[in-house]
């Protein structure tokens, strides 16, 4: 019920609190009535219109806008036979979007047939149903694929429904919590898609691991109740550690001083934590109620074999062990080559033109971009606070304004500068002046970022204005620069905190300092490959026709930081699944190589199956219609596949063979800090004597 009503509380705001662009946008809202999120842009093409005819068109536009209570006509410009009119409303994004169809109908009634509408509210109105369809299709694909894989892994048993029940409950509870949080905090439009698809895959992963461990205990002729207790002591503990690690990785997004990114962090933290709660409560209850009946007679699935040490994964591990050096070297070379395109990565605050062309709001943006240039969609806006009323039209200020506008127009990145004494440019008090600076390039382009910085440099040294004048730069390009600066500025702290906490969690779980360091290194490799594949697909067009993706030079900044956190957490997930099983075997007296084979044999099937299920869930993003979600889906899918196959199947076991007894070393001082028993460096003869 909460999920059905969540969309009305979601937004797409990229506001950066405390930034210069936020201060400018606040002044624009207060003194010019500008409401970026609630402003429509009406585009009307005319042919050889006289001044009188153009006046009639403007009056018809004003009359049509009256269907929206409290709205007013904002900036209005005529360029190349097209009239661009901003209709500013007093409403939030979602409330303004509800008037999109009403405004379109009113324009037709006023005789403005062919008028088109874009802007944030129109885009919100047009894309919401498409996002819903993408989500629904992704859910169907994910559930069907999950069912097929669960049948393959667990067989034709009732057990296949337990992970689906578990996942449904986890996702529903997560969305319920987000619905409550959305009443007070900003939550972005993509959150339901992210929670439902990633949450579905993650919850099935956790439940599958626990069901598999429960079955292994039953196959060893352990009593039903004892099997559940052992499952909780082993797989249950692993799931808790995994969920906490994923949550810690995603909680790092809360350090970014941008509400947009923080809302993704909140959703990301809740999703694995809810799965952990379900693992501690719902999972054992379901198994306790259903009992051994969940594993009926018939096909028992790939994971139903009584002795996994004889399976394909065990054979792979035994093949890797004697060839550890060559396998490790080959894997590293392949992985590092695959990650090399990461140095070609460019970022953008958003991909405004990457909206389905069959939507009116998206088609208008594409048309404007082709005819005039992408910069006209998102102009820079300079706000000048003169300090006192009635100064805007003075001769001194007029001369200073013209000098600033002339200086700005000489920049090669500037398409045009618009200023004047009309109400569009001067507020009613005469204290505030506005100038539009339209660039030639897209919002995320390097030249646009250079233009923003050049404008800020010029307004700092602007001369001729009264003493005490304050000048701010706002608009989408400036907001985009502030967003990227905020993300990049907080990135070092995020990486450091994530790596430190992950190291401490894994060092305590594995009772080793070598394994956590190695795990972090391998996680960073898979993340680099995921970033590289985004460059290959979106920038260079590799497989873009097959996948139906956009062609973009830059990747959205929020996608990269969210991908980093998710992939780091999921990679740690698979590491914990495998190495925890190896640690159990080592504690039971197995040698290093024996522990590796045991861990791979018992867990790799679950890890691979879980990864495929998660990739299936992510296909809802890949084959969707929005650039940011396409980037997220492809990056996560490739990162997960690489991590679950080459890294966990080849690099992990081969590197553990090479490190030998050093894998399990934990110095006394660190052991005391972590409150666990130390693991001294064990000599071979001591191990033989103990055995």
FENHU-V222120 format. One record per helix or strand of 2 or more residues. SS is the DSSP state (~ for helix, > for strand). FROM is the first residue (numbers start at 1). TO is the last residue. If there is no record, write none. Layout:
ss;from;to
SS;FROM;TO
SS;FROM;TO
//
This chain:
ss;from;to
~;3;5
~;7;9
>;10;11
~;20;32
~;36;38
>;39;45
~;51;65
>;72;79
>;82;88
~;93;97
~;100;109
>;116;118
~;120;154
~;160;182
>;187;188
~;191;219
~;224;255
~;259;280
~;282;294
~;302;304
~;308;310
~;312;321
~;324;338
~;340;344
>;347;348
~;360;371
~;374;377
>;380;385
~;395;409
>;414;418
>;432;439
~;446;460
>;470;475
~;476;510
~;514;539
~;544;547
>;555;556
~;557;587
~;592;622
~;627;664
~;668;674
~;684;690
//
